[in-house]
Amino acid sequence: MAEYFARVELHGAKWPDDYEELHEALEKEGFINCITPTDGDTKRLPSGFYFAKALSDDKAKVSRLSG
């Protein structure tokens, strides 16, 4: 399985509703907005960045998750 970082920008989005919807949708697909390095201290990623692990190795399939 692979690990992915994703950077998402919403153009013309309404704050905060569209961003909350995006966050929930990505979370359902296994993407989160934080990482836990080997030191065990969870770090929040910058706004718009998401991380997922244990997803498909098929990059094309992962890129279609949103739609």
Biopython code that builds the backbone (N, CA, C, O; Angstrom):
import numpy as np
from Bio.PDB.StructureBuilder import StructureBuilder

atoms = [
    (1, "MET", "N", (0.839, -1.187, 0.000)),
    (1, "MET", "CA", (0.000, 0.000, 0.000)),
    (1, "MET", "C", (0.885, 1.251, 0.000)),
    (1, "MET", "O", (2.048, 1.222, 0.403)),
    (2, "ALA", "N", (0.299, 2.318, -0.456)),
    (2, "ALA", "CA", (1.046, 3.554, -0.635)),
    (2, "ALA", "C", (0.608, 4.626, 0.354)),
    (2, "ALA", "O", (-0.422, 4.505, 1.017)),
    (3, "GLU", "N", (1.407, 5.664, 0.434)),
    (3, "GLU", "CA", (1.087, 6.849, 1.229)),
    (3, "GLU", "C", (1.016, 8.042, 0.293)),
    (3, "GLU", "O", (1.778, 8.126, -0.670)),
    (4, "TYR", "N", (0.101, 8.970, 0.572)),
    (4, "TYR", "CA", (-0.099, 10.122, -0.303)),
    (4, "TYR", "C", (-0.241, 11.403, 0.503)),
    (4, "TYR", "O", (-0.818, 11.416, 1.590)),
    (5, "PHE", "N", (0.298, 12.480, -0.056)),
    (5, "PHE", "CA", (-0.016, 13.824, 0.395)),
    (5, "PHE", "C", (-0.845, 14.454, -0.714)),
    (5, "PHE", "O", (-0.553, 14.265, -1.895)),
    (6, "ALA", "N", (-1.867, 15.196, -0.343)),
    (6, "ALA", "CA", (-2.705, 15.889, -1.324)),
    (6, "ALA", "C", (-2.800, 17.349, -0.933)),
    (6, "ALA", "O", (-2.920, 17.685, 0.245)),
    (7, "ARG", "N", (-2.747, 18.212, -1.936)),
    (7, "ARG", "CA", (-2.918, 19.658, -1.730)),
    (7, "ARG", "C", (-4.191, 20.047, -2.461)),
    (7, "ARG", "O", (-4.316, 19.816, -3.664)),
    (8, "VAL", "N", (-5.133, 20.635, -1.743)),
    (8, "VAL", "CA", (-6.437, 20.962, -2.309)),
    (8, "VAL", "C", (-6.689, 22.459, -2.197)),
    (8, "VAL", "O", (-6.487, 23.054, -1.138)),
    (9, "GLU", "N", (-7.132, 23.062, -3.298)),
    (9, "GLU", "CA", (-7.555, 24.459, -3.309)),
    (9, "GLU", "C", (-8.974, 24.517, -3.841)),
    (9, "GLU", "O", (-9.287, 23.893, -4.854)),
    (10, "LEU", "N", (-9.826, 25.257, -3.168)),
    (10, "LEU", "CA", (-11.194, 25.465, -3.633)),
    (10, "LEU", "C", (-11.318, 26.905, -4.110)),
    (10, "LEU", "O", (-11.169, 27.839, -3.322)),
    (11, "HIS", "N", (-11.586, 27.082, -5.381)),
    (11, "HIS", "CA", (-11.736, 28.422, -5.943)),
    (11, "HIS", "C", (-13.207, 28.820, -5.896)),
    (11, "HIS", "O", (-14.072, 28.057, -6.325)),
    (12, "GLY", "N", (-13.486, 29.993, -5.385)),
    (12, "GLY", "CA", (-14.863, 30.471, -5.275)),
    (12, "GLY", "C", (-15.648, 29.789, -4.172)),
    (12, "GLY", "O", (-16.878, 29.783, -4.198)),
    (13, "ALA", "N", (-14.958, 29.220, -3.213)),
    (13, "ALA", "CA", (-15.623, 28.490, -2.134)),
    (13, "ALA", "C", (-16.179, 29.436, -1.075)),
    (13, "ALA", "O", (-15.704, 30.561, -0.916)),
    (14, "LYS", "N", (-17.174, 28.970, -0.368)),
    (14, "LYS", "CA", (-17.770, 29.720, 0.744)),
    (14, "LYS", "C", (-17.185, 29.194, 2.048)),
    (14, "LYS", "O", (-17.228, 27.998, 2.337)),
    (15, "TRP", "N", (-16.645, 30.112, 2.814)),
    (15, "TRP", "CA", (-16.061, 29.763, 4.115)),
    (15, "TRP", "C", (-17.132, 29.838, 5.170)),
    (15, "TRP", "O", (-17.892, 30.806, 5.156)),
    (16, "PRO", "N", (-17.259, 28.911, 6.074)),
    (16, "PRO", "CA", (-16.495, 27.676, 6.214)),
    (16, "PRO", "C", (-17.199, 26.453, 5.606)),
    (16, "PRO", "O", (-16.627, 25.363, 5.583)),
    (17, "ASP", "N", (-18.407, 26.621, 5.125)),
    (17, "ASP", "CA", (-19.219, 25.472, 4.711)),
    (17, "ASP", "C", (-18.539, 24.571, 3.683)),
    (17, "ASP", "O", (-18.479, 23.357, 3.879)),
    (18, "ASP", "N", (-18.031, 25.134, 2.602)),
    (18, "ASP", "CA", (-17.414, 24.313, 1.558)),
    (18, "ASP", "C", (-16.175, 23.588, 2.069)),
    (18, "ASP", "O", (-15.893, 22.461, 1.661)),
    (19, "TYR", "N", (-15.451, 24.230, 2.951)),
    (19, "TYR", "CA", (-14.237, 23.602, 3.472)),
    (19, "TYR", "C", (-14.567, 22.484, 4.461)),
    (19, "TYR", "O", (-13.865, 21.474, 4.508)),
    (20, "GLU", "N", (-15.608, 22.653, 5.236)),
    (20, "GLU", "CA", (-16.030, 21.580, 6.137)),
    (20, "GLU", "C", (-16.499, 20.370, 5.333)),
    (20, "GLU", "O", (-16.215, 19.228, 5.693)),
    (21, "GLU", "N", (-17.216, 20.629, 4.242)),
    (21, "GLU", "CA", (-17.679, 19.544, 3.373)),
    (21, "GLU", "C", (-16.480, 18.826, 2.737)),
    (21, "GLU", "O", (-16.458, 17.597, 2.668)),
    (22, "LEU", "N", (-15.495, 19.584, 2.280)),
    (22, "LEU", "CA", (-14.283, 18.996, 1.711)),
    (22, "LEU", "C", (-13.576, 18.124, 2.741)),
    (22, "LEU", "O", (-13.214, 16.984, 2.447)),
    (23, "HIS", "N", (-13.378, 18.649, 3.937)),
    (23, "HIS", "CA", (-12.682, 17.912, 4.994)),
    (23, "HIS", "C", (-13.399, 16.599, 5.295)),
    (23, "HIS", "O", (-12.752, 15.560, 5.420)),
    (24, "GLU", "N", (-14.707, 16.633, 5.410)),
    (24, "GLU", "CA", (-15.475, 15.420, 5.696)),
    (24, "GLU", "C", (-15.365, 14.407, 4.560)),
    (24, "GLU", "O", (-15.221, 13.210, 4.808)),
    (25, "ALA", "N", (-15.431, 14.881, 3.315)),
    (25, "ALA", "CA", (-15.342, 13.985, 2.159)),
    (25, "ALA", "C", (-13.971, 13.317, 2.081)),
    (25, "ALA", "O", (-13.874, 12.118, 1.818)),
    (26, "LEU", "N", (-12.914, 14.093, 2.308)),
    (26, "LEU", "CA", (-11.572, 13.523, 2.266)),
    (26, "LEU", "C", (-11.347, 12.547, 3.416)),
    (26, "LEU", "O", (-10.691, 11.520, 3.243)),
    (27, "GLU", "N", (-11.883, 12.862, 4.572)),
    (27, "GLU", "CA", (-11.745, 11.974, 5.723)),
    (27, "GLU", "C", (-12.395, 10.616, 5.444)),
    (27, "GLU", "O", (-11.863, 9.582, 5.849)),
    (28, "LYS", "N", (-13.530, 10.610, 4.763)),
    (28, "LYS", "CA", (-14.204, 9.356, 4.403)),
    (28, "LYS", "C", (-13.342, 8.507, 3.476)),
    (28, "LYS", "O", (-13.465, 7.282, 3.462)),
    (29, "GLU", "N", (-12.477, 9.145, 2.708)),
    (29, "GLU", "CA", (-11.598, 8.432, 1.777)),
    (29, "GLU", "C", (-10.254, 8.077, 2.409)),
    (29, "GLU", "O", (-9.390, 7.492, 1.755)),
    (30, "GLY", "N", (-10.081, 8.433, 3.686)),
    (30, "GLY", "CA", (-8.859, 8.070, 4.392)),
    (30, "GLY", "C", (-7.819, 9.163, 4.500)),
    (30, "GLY", "O", (-6.721, 8.913, 4.996)),
    (31, "PHE", "N", (-8.132, 10.377, 4.048)),
    (31, "PHE", "CA", (-7.204, 11.500, 4.137)),
    (31, "PHE", "C", (-7.453, 12.278, 5.421)),
    (31, "PHE", "O", (-8.598, 12.558, 5.775)),
    (32, "ILE", "N", (-6.380, 12.623, 6.112)),
    (32, "ILE", "CA", (-6.479, 13.406, 7.342)),
    (32, "ILE", "C", (-5.566, 14.629, 7.211)),
    (32, "ILE", "O", (-4.689, 14.664, 6.348)),
    (33, "ASN", "N", (-5.776, 15.624, 8.065)),
    (33, "ASN", "CA", (-4.969, 16.846, 7.962)),
    (33, "ASN", "C", (-3.922, 16.946, 9.065)),
    (33, "ASN", "O", (-3.581, 18.037, 9.523)),
    (34, "CYS", "N", (-3.419, 15.782, 9.483)),
    (34, "CYS", "CA", (-2.331, 15.760, 10.449)),
    (34, "CYS", "C", (-1.474, 14.515, 10.210)),
    (34, "CYS", "O", (-1.908, 13.564, 9.560)),
    (35, "ILE", "N", (-0.263, 14.538, 10.740)),
    (35, "ILE", "CA", (0.636, 13.393, 10.657)),
    (35, "ILE", "C", (1.229, 13.146, 12.039)),
    (35, "ILE", "O", (1.263, 14.043, 12.881)),
    (36, "THR", "N", (1.689, 11.935, 12.259)),
    (36, "THR", "CA", (2.354, 11.599, 13.508)),
    (36, "THR", "C", (3.747, 11.069, 13.175)),
    (36, "THR", "O", (3.900, 9.902, 12.816)),
    (37, "PRO", "N", (4.756, 11.920, 13.293)),
    (37, "PRO", "CA", (6.138, 11.484, 13.025)),
    (37, "PRO", "C", (6.567, 10.405, 14.017)),
    (37, "PRO", "O", (5.836, 10.081, 14.953)),
    (38, "THR", "N", (7.738, 9.866, 13.803)),
    (38, "THR", "CA", (8.234, 8.784, 14.650)),
    (38, "THR", "C", (8.385, 9.187, 16.113)),
    (38, "THR", "O", (8.426, 8.318, 16.984)),
    (39, "ASP", "N", (8.468, 10.486, 16.403)),
    (39, "ASP", "CA", (8.572, 10.905, 17.807)),
    (39, "ASP", "C", (7.224, 10.835, 18.528)),
    (39, "ASP", "O", (7.158, 11.034, 19.741)),
    (40, "GLY", "N", (6.131, 10.548, 17.772)),
    (40, "GLY", "CA", (4.820, 10.376, 18.373)),
    (40, "GLY", "C", (4.036, 11.644, 18.612)),
    (40, "GLY", "O", (2.903, 11.585, 19.088)),
    (41, "ASP", "N", (4.611, 12.794, 18.293)),
    (41, "ASP", "CA", (3.958, 14.079, 18.521)),
    (41, "ASP", "C", (3.166, 14.475, 17.271)),
    (41, "ASP", "O", (3.765, 14.854, 16.265)),
    (42, "THR", "N", (1.835, 14.395, 17.315)),
    (42, "THR", "CA", (0.997, 14.676, 16.158)),
    (42, "THR", "C", (1.153, 16.127, 15.716)),
    (42, "THR", "O", (1.128, 17.050, 16.530)),
    (43, "LYS", "N", (1.314, 16.303, 14.412)),
    (43, "LYS", "CA", (1.488, 17.633, 13.825)),
    (43, "LYS", "C", (0.356, 17.901, 12.847)),
    (43, "LYS", "O", (0.040, 17.049, 12.017)),
    (44, "ARG", "N", (-0.250, 19.062, 12.936)),
    (44, "ARG", "CA", (-1.290, 19.468, 11.988)),
    (44, "ARG", "C", (-0.614, 19.954, 10.710)),
    (44, "ARG", "O", (0.371, 20.692, 10.763)),
    (45, "LEU", "N", (-1.139, 19.544, 9.579)),
    (45, "LEU", "CA", (-0.608, 19.977, 8.289)),
    (45, "LEU", "C", (-1.113, 21.377, 7.955)),
    (45, "LEU", "O", (-2.140, 21.808, 8.478)),
    (46, "PRO", "N", (-0.397, 22.084, 7.088)),
    (46, "PRO", "CA", (-0.865, 23.407, 6.674)),
    (46, "PRO", "C", (-2.248, 23.318, 6.022)),
    (46, "PRO", "O", (-2.642, 22.259, 5.534)),
    (47, "SER", "N", (-2.955, 24.396, 6.018)),
    (47, "SER", "CA", (-4.291, 24.453, 5.435)),
    (47, "SER", "C", (-4.268, 23.948, 3.996)),
    (47, "SER", "O", (-3.426, 24.364, 3.199)),
    (48, "GLY", "N", (-5.190, 23.057, 3.670)),
    (48, "GLY", "CA", (-5.295, 22.532, 2.319)),
    (48, "GLY", "C", (-4.461, 21.298, 2.047)),
    (48, "GLY", "O", (-4.562, 20.724, 0.963)),
    (49, "PHE", "N", (-3.628, 20.864, 3.007)),
    (49, "PHE", "CA", (-2.811, 19.669, 2.838)),
    (49, "PHE", "C", (-3.447, 18.513, 3.594)),
    (49, "PHE", "O", (-3.951, 18.676, 4.706)),
    (50, "TYR", "N", (-3.413, 17.347, 2.971)),
    (50, "TYR", "CA", (-3.970, 16.140, 3.570)),
    (50, "TYR", "C", (-3.012, 14.982, 3.352)),
    (50, "TYR", "O", (-2.204, 14.994, 2.424)),
    (51, "PHE", "N", (-3.112, 13.975, 4.227)),
    (51, "PHE", "CA", (-2.249, 12.798, 4.175)),
    (51, "PHE", "C", (-3.110, 11.547, 4.280)),
    (51, "PHE", "O", (-4.098, 11.518, 5.015)),
    (52, "ALA", "N", (-2.724, 10.516, 3.537)),
    (52, "ALA", "CA", (-3.404, 9.225, 3.639)),
    (52, "ALA", "C", (-2.370, 8.125, 3.480)),
    (52, "ALA", "O", (-1.424, 8.257, 2.703)),
    (53, "LYS", "N", (-2.554, 7.047, 4.215)),
    (53, "LYS", "CA", (-1.699, 5.881, 4.038)),
    (53, "LYS", "C", (-2.573, 4.651, 3.883)),
    (53, "LYS", "O", (-3.759, 4.669, 4.212)),
    (54, "ALA", "N", (-1.989, 3.613, 3.391)),
    (54, "ALA", "CA", (-2.684, 2.350, 3.158)),
    (54, "ALA", "C", (-3.788, 2.489, 2.123)),
    (54, "ALA", "O", (-4.826, 1.834, 2.217)),
    (55, "LEU", "N", (-3.557, 3.349, 1.130)),
    (55, "LEU", "CA", (-4.480, 3.449, 0.011)),
    (55, "LEU", "C", (-3.942, 2.607, -1.139)),
    (55, "LEU", "O", (-2.862, 2.023, -1.042)),
    (56, "SER", "N", (-4.679, 2.552, -2.190)),
    (56, "SER", "CA", (-4.294, 1.827, -3.387)),
    (56, "SER", "C", (-2.973, 2.336, -3.942)),
    (56, "SER", "O", (-2.666, 3.523, -3.828)),
    (57, "ASP", "N", (-2.193, 1.447, -4.539)),
    (57, "ASP", "CA", (-0.977, 1.841, -5.234)),
    (57, "ASP", "C", (-1.296, 2.439, -6.603)),
    (57, "ASP", "O", (-0.405, 2.965, -7.269)),
    (58, "ASP", "N", (-2.548, 2.366, -7.024)),
    (58, "ASP", "CA", (-2.977, 2.873, -8.328)),
    (58, "ASP", "C", (-3.207, 4.385, -8.229)),
    (58, "ASP", "O", (-4.249, 4.825, -7.744)),
    (59, "LYS", "N", (-2.242, 5.170, -8.683)),
    (59, "LYS", "CA", (-2.316, 6.632, -8.566)),
    (59, "LYS", "C", (-3.537, 7.201, -9.280)),
    (59, "LYS", "O", (-4.154, 8.147, -8.790)),
    (60, "ALA", "N", (-3.888, 6.642, -10.419)),
    (60, "ALA", "CA", (-5.057, 7.134, -11.161)),
    (60, "ALA", "C", (-6.329, 6.924, -10.350)),
    (60, "ALA", "O", (-7.204, 7.789, -10.339)),
    (61, "LYS", "N", (-6.438, 5.791, -9.676)),
    (61, "LYS", "CA", (-7.623, 5.519, -8.850)),
    (61, "LYS", "C", (-7.704, 6.509, -7.689)),
    (61, "LYS", "O", (-8.782, 7.020, -7.387)),
    (62, "VAL", "N", (-6.595, 6.777, -7.048)),
    (62, "VAL", "CA", (-6.576, 7.720, -5.929)),
    (62, "VAL", "C", (-6.937, 9.116, -6.413)),
    (62, "VAL", "O", (-7.660, 9.837, -5.725)),
    (63, "SER", "N", (-6.452, 9.508, -7.578)),
    (63, "SER", "CA", (-6.747, 10.856, -8.075)),
    (63, "SER", "C", (-8.225, 11.029, -8.419)),
    (63, "SER", "O", (-8.702, 12.162, -8.488)),
    (64, "ARG", "N", (-8.958, 9.946, -8.636)),
    (64, "ARG", "CA", (-10.386, 10.022, -8.952)),
    (64, "ARG", "C", (-11.274, 9.960, -7.712)),
    (64, "ARG", "O", (-12.498, 9.976, -7.846)),
    (65, "LEU", "N", (-10.706, 9.890, -6.525)),
    (65, "LEU", "CA", (-11.507, 9.760, -5.308)),
    (65, "LEU", "C", (-12.514, 10.886, -5.145)),
    (65, "LEU", "O", (-13.608, 10.676, -4.620)),
    (66, "SER", "N", (-12.154, 12.060, -5.587)),
    (66, "SER", "CA", (-13.054, 13.203, -5.398)),
    (66, "SER", "C", (-14.175, 13.232, -6.415)),
    (66, "SER", "O", (-15.106, 14.028, -6.294)),
    (67, "GLY", "N", (-14.095, 12.379, -7.406)),
    (67, "GLY", "CA", (-15.133, 12.447, -8.235)),
    (67, "GLY", "C", (-15.619, 12.063, -9.420)),
    (67, "GLY", "O", (-16.743, 12.421, -9.772)),
]
sb = StructureBuilder()
sb.init_structure("model")
sb.init_model(0)
sb.init_chain("A")
sb.init_seg("    ")
for serial, (resi, resn, name, xyz) in enumerate(atoms, 1):
    if name == "N":
        sb.init_residue(resn, " ", resi, " ")
    sb.init_atom(name, np.array(xyz, "f"), 0.0, 1.0, " ", f" {name:<3s}", serial, name[0])
structure = sb.get_structure()
